[in-house]
Amino acid sequence: MSALYYEKRRHLFVLLSLSLTLAAAASDVSFYPSAETAAAAHCDGTLYPELCLSTLATVPDLHKKSLPEVITHACNLTETDVTAMSSNCSSYFRGKSLSARDRGALSDCVELLDTTMDDLRATISDLQDPAKSPVMDHCVTVLSAAITNQQTCLEGFSYQKGGDVLSHVEPGISHIARMVSNSLAMTRKLPGAGAPSPSTSSVHEERQPFTGYGQMVKGFPRWVKPGERRLLQAPASGIKANAVVAKDGSGAYTTVSAAVAAAPTNSKSRYVIYIKAGTYLENVEVGKNQKNLMFIGDGIGKTVIKASLNVIDGSTTFRSATIAVVGDNFLARDLTIENSAGPSKHQAVALRVGADLSAFYRCSFVGYQDTLYVHSLRQFFRECDIYGTIDFVFGNSAVVLQSCNLYARRPLASQSNIYTAQGRTDPNQNTGISIQKCKVAAASDLAAVQSSFRTYLGRPWKQYSRTVYLQ
């Protein structure tokens, strides 16, 4: 027979093998001769393979389990570890004479562990829903956030110089981070979760700033739906608010915190809080159950929410935020959020965001060090102003800043300015800072003395830091 005949046979064999591989992946069916070979295959590419192998050794009939079932088992074991660690932190909190700073850091850890539990449960829910199995982007997003939570917990003790509390907390928190990391690495092998596949459109991938972020449509991520784009861009006078905040008493509330506290929990529809012009001196927290909230102000510099918590005076960076948003699907427009602590107080956050699918439009964030804490999950900022000195856009979310103004301010005499500090600690996290079509400049107080200070676009805060400036 001719060489051409054999070449055609070989080509058909390759196509048939590829089809079988894709069919097996699509149905999440594993074909392994033994538990050992299954474990080796699943743990290949994880950052902590020994931990991965010992975890999977507890899975009955591992070689007969689908990959989603294997990841679910790993997440269930991690849940047990999170529960134990949270209990340990709470017990340590009650049983010791602790400094206020230690208490604050431990409190952060308990909250972050609680959030991690939610992330693990969301992952398990996604994996167990057959309708979601082809697209696992959400799993990658929440597991990426769960790793970030553990890092944030440990960072709360950075001013303790390795004290007793940190030595008590660190082993368990690091173990949880490694467990989640291994689950994330396995999840990235699922169809639709960022693993390279012949069926994946390269064009589709290129239009996503980060894996799982979603395509950009008319200047907004696709998850900012048309009705919500109208809420962000329509004249404020044409929007009907569910609650009104006013300093002069002309609204139902005189503080933003009171309006947030009165908002419905786990709302399926958008709940709009209109904040009239004025300066509101308060710290505001939008909790994890306060979903689909929206803040509308009267404009940058007109509606101002201001506070001054900071690290030098005893707060953790995580807890210093003037506004902290954790409830998903949060929107805000036309207001200023400020931390007025000043450059001598070091870390002092204006806005911290750990809310998935959150968007900010025509807002201003004012501070010095650590102004905008883009902590975790998917975020979008458009036509916003951000002022600061050191690391003033920082965190480990998947965030796009589009058509924004980034202004470096005058730092202390011994300091330099750094626009960004991105905190990616794991190569499988779908996180990074994307700065598109933005203005990068000196604020007025720096412009006059610009030659006296060095200013940098960013620094690699963590091992896999990822920041992109484009257009």
C-alpha positions in Angstrom: 0.0 0.0 0.0 1.1 3.6 -0.6 2.6 5.9 2.0 -0.3 8.2 1.3 -2.7 5.5 2.4 -0.9 5.0 5.7 -0.6 8.7 6.3 -4.4 9.0 5.9 -4.9 6.1 8.3 -2.6 7.7 10.8 -4.5 11.0 10.4 -7.9 9.3 11.0 -6.5 7.6 14.1 -5.3 10.9 15.5 -8.7 12.5 14.9 -10.5 9.5 16.4 -8.3 9.6 19.5 -8.9 13.3 19.9 -12.7 12.9 19.5 -12.7 10.2 22.2 -10.6 12.4 24.5 -12.9 15.3 24.1 -16.0 13.1 24.6 -14.5 11.8 27.8 -13.7 15.3 29.0 -17.2 16.5 28.1 -18.8 13.8 30.1 -16.2 14.0 32.9 -15.6 10.3 32.7 -12.2 9.0 33.8 -10.5 5.9 32.4 -7.7 4.8 34.7 -6.5 1.3 35.4 -5.9 1.9 39.1 -6.3 4.4 41.9 -2.6 5.1 41.8 -2.6 6.1 38.1 -5.7 8.2 38.7 -4.1 10.1 41.6 -0.9 10.7 39.6 -2.9 12.1 36.7 -5.1 14.3 38.8 -2.2 15.6 40.9 0.0 16.3 37.9 0.6 20.1 37.7 -0.5 20.8 41.3 1.8 23.0 43.4 1.7 20.6 46.3 1.7 17.1 44.8 2.4 15.2 48.0 -0.5 16.8 49.8 -2.6 16.2 46.7 -1.8 12.5 46.6 -2.5 12.0 50.4 -5.8 13.8 49.9 -6.9 11.7 47.0 -5.8 8.5 48.8 -8.9 8.9 50.9 -11.3 8.8 47.9 -12.9 5.4 47.5 -12.6 3.8 44.0 -10.7 6.9 42.9 -10.1 5.5 39.4 -13.8 5.2 38.8 -14.6 8.8 39.9 -15.1 11.7 37.5 -12.8 14.7 37.9 -15.7 16.9 39.3 -16.3 14.1 41.9 -12.6 14.1 42.9 -12.5 17.9 43.3 -15.7 17.8 45.3 -14.1 15.3 47.7 -11.1 17.6 48.1 -13.3 20.6 48.7 -15.3 18.6 51.3 -12.1 17.8 53.2 -11.0 21.4 53.0 -14.3 22.5 54.5 -13.5 20.3 57.5 -10.1 22.0 57.9 -11.8 25.4 57.6 -14.3 24.6 60.3 -11.5 23.4 62.6 -9.4 26.4 61.9 -12.2 28.8 62.5 -13.0 27.1 65.8 -9.3 27.3 66.8 -9.2 31.0 66.0 -12.3 31.7 68.0 -11.0 29.7 71.0 -7.7 31.5 71.0 -9.6 34.7 70.8 -11.6 33.9 74.0 -8.8 32.3 75.9 -5.9 34.7 75.7 -5.1 38.2 76.8 -4.5 39.8 73.4 -3.6 43.2 72.1 -6.2 45.1 70.2 -4.2 44.6 67.0 -4.0 40.8 67.5 -7.7 40.7 68.2 -8.4 42.6 65.0 -6.2 40.3 62.9 -7.9 37.2 64.4 -11.3 38.7 63.7 -10.3 39.2 60.1 -9.2 35.6 59.9 -12.6 34.3 61.3 -14.5 36.4 58.7 -12.2 35.3 55.9 -12.5 31.7 56.8 -16.3 32.1 56.8 -16.0 33.6 53.3 -13.8 30.7 52.3 -16.4 28.2 53.4 -18.9 30.0 51.1 -16.4 29.8 48.3 -16.0 26.0 48.8 -19.7 25.4 49.0 -20.3 27.4 45.8 -17.6 25.3 44.0 -19.2 22.1 45.2 -22.6 23.3 44.0 -21.2 24.2 40.6 -19.5 20.8 40.3 -22.6 18.9 41.2 -24.9 20.6 38.7 -24.6 18.8 35.4 -25.9 21.8 33.5 -22.8 23.8 34.6 -20.2 21.1 34.0 -19.0 22.4 30.6 -18.3 25.9 31.9 -16.3 26.0 35.2 -15.2 29.6 35.1 -17.1 30.4 38.3 -15.2 27.6 40.2 -11.9 29.0 39.1 -13.0 32.5 40.3 -14.2 31.5 43.7 -11.3 29.1 44.4 -8.9 31.9 43.4 -10.6 34.1 46.0 -10.4 31.4 48.6 -6.6 31.3 48.3 -6.5 35.1 48.6 -8.5 35.0 51.8 -5.8 32.9 53.5 -3.1 35.3 52.4 -5.1 38.2 53.7 -5.6 36.5 57.1 -1.8 36.1 57.5 -1.1 39.7 56.4 -3.1 41.0 59.3 -0.2 39.9 61.6 2.5 41.6 59.6 3.0 44.1 62.3 3.4 41.4 65.0 6.9 40.4 64.0 6.0 36.7 64.1 4.4 36.8 67.5 2.6 34.0 69.4 -0.7 34.5 67.6 0.8 34.2 64.1 2.7 31.0 65.1 -0.6 29.6 66.3 -2.5 30.6 63.1 0.0 30.2 60.3 0.3 26.4 59.9 -3.5 25.8 59.7 -4.1 28.8 57.3 -1.2 27.8 55.1 -2.5 24.2 54.9 -5.9 25.4 53.8 -4.3 27.6 51.2 -2.4 24.6 49.8 -5.5 22.4 49.8 -7.5 25.1 47.8 -4.5 25.5 45.5 -4.6 21.8 44.6 -8.3 21.9 44.0 -7.9 25.0 41.8 -5.1 23.3 39.7 -7.4 20.3 39.2 -10.4 22.5 38.3 -8.3 24.2 35.6 -8.3 20.8 33.8 -12.1 20.8 33.4 -13.6 21.9 30.1 -14.4 25.6 30.1 -12.2 26.4 33.1 -9.3 27.8 31.2 -7.6 24.6 30.2 -6.4 24.7 26.5 -8.8 22.8 24.3 -9.1 22.4 20.5 -12.7 23.3 20.8 -11.9 26.7 22.5 -12.2 29.7 20.3 -9.0 31.8 20.5 -11.0 34.8 19.6 -13.3 34.2 22.5 -10.4 33.9 24.9 -8.7 37.0 23.6 -11.8 39.1 24.3 -11.7 38.2 28.0 -9.3 40.3 30.1 -8.9 37.2 32.4 -10.1 33.6 32.3 -13.7 33.6 33.4 -14.0 37.4 33.5 -16.3 37.5 30.5 -16.2 39.3 27.2 -16.3 43.1 27.1 -19.4 44.5 25.3 -19.8 48.2 24.5 -17.2 49.2 27.1 -18.6 47.0 29.9 -18.2 43.4 30.9 -21.0 41.2 29.7 -22.1 40.6 33.3 -23.1 44.2 33.6 -26.4 43.7 31.9 -28.1 46.3 29.7 -30.5 47.4 32.4 -27.6 47.9 34.8 -25.7 49.9 32.3 -28.6 52.2 32.0 -28.7 52.6 35.8 -25.0 53.5 35.7 -25.2 55.9 32.8 -28.8 57.4 32.9 -29.4 60.8 34.4 -29.7 60.3 38.2 -32.9 62.3 38.2 -34.6 59.6 36.2 -33.8 56.7 38.6 -36.2 55.7 41.3 -34.4 55.0 44.6 -35.5 52.5 47.1 -33.9 54.6 50.0 -32.7 58.1 50.3 -29.8 59.3 52.6 -29.5 63.0 53.4 -27.5 64.9 56.0 -30.3 67.5 56.4 -33.0 64.9 57.3 -34.8 65.2 54.0 -34.4 61.5 53.3 -35.4 58.4 55.3 -31.8 58.1 56.7 -29.1 60.5 57.7 -26.3 57.9 57.5 -25.3 55.5 54.7 -24.7 52.7 57.2 -28.3 53.0 58.4 -29.7 52.7 54.9 -27.5 49.7 54.2 -28.6 48.0 57.4 -32.2 48.5 56.4 -31.7 47.1 52.9 -33.1 43.6 52.2 -30.7 40.6 52.4 -30.1 38.3 49.5 -32.2 40.4 47.2 -32.8 39.1 43.7 -33.6 42.6 42.4 -31.6 45.8 42.4 -31.9 47.9 45.5 -30.9 51.5 45.0 -29.7 53.8 47.7 -29.5 57.5 46.7 -27.0 59.5 48.8 -27.6 63.2 48.5 -24.8 65.7 48.4 -22.9 66.1 51.7 -20.0 64.7 53.6 -20.8 61.5 55.6 -18.2 60.8 58.3 -18.6 57.0 58.7 -17.3 53.6 57.9 -19.7 51.5 55.8 -19.8 47.8 55.3 -21.9 46.0 52.7 -22.0 42.5 54.0 -22.0 39.2 52.0 -25.8 38.8 52.3 -26.5 42.3 51.0 -26.5 41.5 47.4 -27.6 43.7 44.4 -27.1 47.0 46.2 -26.4 50.2 44.4 -25.1 53.6 45.7 -25.9 56.7 43.7 -24.4 60.0 44.7 -24.8 63.6 43.4 -21.3 63.6 41.8 -17.6 63.4 42.6 -16.8 65.9 45.3 -20.4 66.4 46.1 -21.4 63.2 47.8 -18.4 62.3 50.0 -18.1 59.3 52.4 -15.0 59.8 54.6 -13.2 58.0 57.5 -9.7 57.6 58.8 -9.0 54.1 60.1 -5.3 53.1 59.5 -2.6 50.7 60.5 -0.5 53.0 62.6 -3.5 53.6 64.9 -4.1 49.9 65.3 -6.3 48.7 62.5 -5.4 46.0 60.0 -5.2 47.0 56.4 -8.3 44.8 55.7 -10.3 46.5 58.4 -9.2 50.1 57.6 -11.5 50.6 54.6 -13.9 53.6 54.7 -16.3 51.4 52.6 -16.0 47.6 52.4 -18.1 45.8 49.9 -18.5 42.0 50.1 -22.1 41.5 48.8 -22.1 40.4 45.2 -23.4 42.4 42.2 -22.7 45.8 43.8 -22.9 49.0 41.8 -21.9 52.6 42.6 -21.7 55.8 40.7 -21.1 59.5 41.2 -19.5 59.7 44.6 -16.2 60.1 46.4 -14.9 57.6 48.9 -12.0 58.9 51.0 -9.6 57.8 53.8 -8.3 61.0 55.3 -5.7 59.4 57.6 -2.8 61.0 55.7 0.6 59.7 54.5 2.1 59.3 58.0 -0.5 56.7 58.9 0.7 54.3 56.2 -1.9 51.7 55.1 -5.3 53.3 55.1 -7.9 52.0 52.6 -10.6 54.1 51.1 -12.5 51.3 49.3 -12.1 47.5 49.7 -14.0 45.2 47.3 -14.5 41.5 47.7 -17.8 41.4 45.9 -18.1 39.4 42.7 -19.4 41.1 39.6 -19.2 44.6 41.0 -18.9 47.8 39.0 -18.0 51.4 39.8 -18.7 54.3 37.4 -17.6 58.0 37.8 -16.4 57.6 41.3 -13.4 59.0 43.1 -11.2 57.1 45.6 -8.9 59.3 47.7 -6.2 58.3 50.0 -2.4 57.9 50.3 -1.1 54.4 50.9 -3.4 51.5 49.8 -6.3 53.7 48.6 -8.1 51.1 46.5 -8.1 47.5 47.7 -9.3 45.4 44.9 -9.3 42.4 47.2 -10.8 39.4 45.2 -13.3 38.2 42.6 -14.4 40.1 39.4 -14.5 43.9 39.4 -14.8 46.7 36.9 -14.1 50.5 37.2 -14.9 53.0 34.5 -14.2 56.7 34.4 -13.1 56.8 38.0 -10.4 58.9 39.7 -7.9 57.2 42.0 -5.5 59.2 44.2 -2.6 57.8 46.3 1.0 57.3 47.0 2.3 53.7 47.8 0.5 50.7 46.3 -2.6 52.7 45.8 -4.3 50.2 43.6 -3.6 46.8 45.2 -5.1 43.3 45.8 -5.8 40.1 44.0 -9.1 40.4 42.1 -9.7 40.1 38.4 -10.2 43.8 37.8 -10.3 46.1 34.8 -9.8 49.8 35.2 -11.1 51.5 32.0 -10.8 55.2 31.0 -9.9 56.1 34.6 -7.5 58.7 36.0 -4.7 57.5 38.3 -3.0 60.3 40.2 0.1 59.9 42.3 0.2 62.3 45.2 3.1 63.8 47.2 4.4 61.1 49.6 6.5 61.5 52.7 10.1 62.8 52.2 11.6 59.3 52.4 9.0 57.6 50.2 8.5 56.8 46.5 5.1 56.4 44.7 3.9 53.0 43.4 0.7 52.9 41.4 0.0 49.2 41.7 0.8 46.2 43.8 -0.8 43.0 42.5 -1.1 40.1 44.9 -1.3 36.9 42.8 0.2 34.0 44.8 -0.7 31.0 42.6 -0.2 30.7 38.8 -3.6 29.1 38.4 -5.5 32.1 39.9 -7.4 34.0 37.2 -6.5 37.3 38.8 -4.7 40.5 37.8 -5.0 44.3 37.3 -5.8 45.4 33.8 -5.4 49.2 33.2 -6.9 50.2 29.9 -7.2 53.6 28.2 -6.3 55.3 31.5 -4.5 58.5 32.3 -1.5 58.0 34.6 -0.3 61.3 36.0 0.8 63.4 39.0 -1.8 65.0 41.2 -1.4 68.8 41.8 0.5 68.4 45.1 3.1 66.2 43.4 3.4 68.0 40.1 5.1 71.0 41.7 7.8 68.8 43.2 7.8 65.9 40.8 11.5 65.8 40.3 12.1 65.1 44.0 10.3 61.8 44.1 10.5 58.5 42.2 7.2 57.1 40.9 6.7 53.6 39.6 3.9 52.0 37.6 3.9 49.0 39.9 5.8 46.4 41.9 5.5 42.6 42.1 3.9 42.3 45.5 3.5 38.5 45.3 5.3 35.7 43.5 2.9 35.7 40.4 1.9 39.4 40.3 0.2 40.4 37.1 -0.5 43.9 36.0 -1.0 45.2 32.5 -1.2 48.7 31.2 -2.6 49.0 27.6 -3.9 51.5 25.2 
